[in-house]
Amino acid sequence: MSPDEEQLKMLLSESTPVTDENKALEQVLQKSSNVTAIKDVTSLFIGWCWVVLLGFGASAYSAKRRLNLHKKPKRRVKHKN
């Protein structure tokens, strides 16, 4: 036998470590629940920030339009007599 085959046989003959599948599943579910909660709170906060910024932008735009309309010279209407 070659040395590689002997190493493979030794690896196959070794016992595999015992893992508690239920405990591992609980850990995965807990971590995914935490990540989901963090993403939900973050997206809510970012959405709120967008609404506030868009509100300020809309207010600034309408204020600028009102200011420009106020600065415009008024037209004089000529009446026909």
Secondary structure as the mmCIF struct_conf table of DSSP 4:
data_model
#
loop_
_struct_conf.conf_type_id
_struct_conf.id
_struct_conf.beg_label_comp_id
_struct_conf.beg_label_asym_id
_struct_conf.beg_label_seq_id
_struct_conf.end_label_comp_id
_struct_conf.end_label_asym_id
_struct_conf.end_label_seq_id
HELX_RH_AL_P HELX_RH_AL_P1 PRO A 3 SER A 13
BEND BEND1 GLU A 14 GLU A 14
HELX_LH_PP_P HELX_LH_PP_P1 SER A 15 VAL A 18
HELX_RH_AL_P HELX_RH_AL_P2 GLU A 21 LYS A 71
BEND BEND2 LYS A 72 LYS A 72
HELX_LH_PP_P HELX_LH_PP_P2 PRO A 73 LYS A 80
#
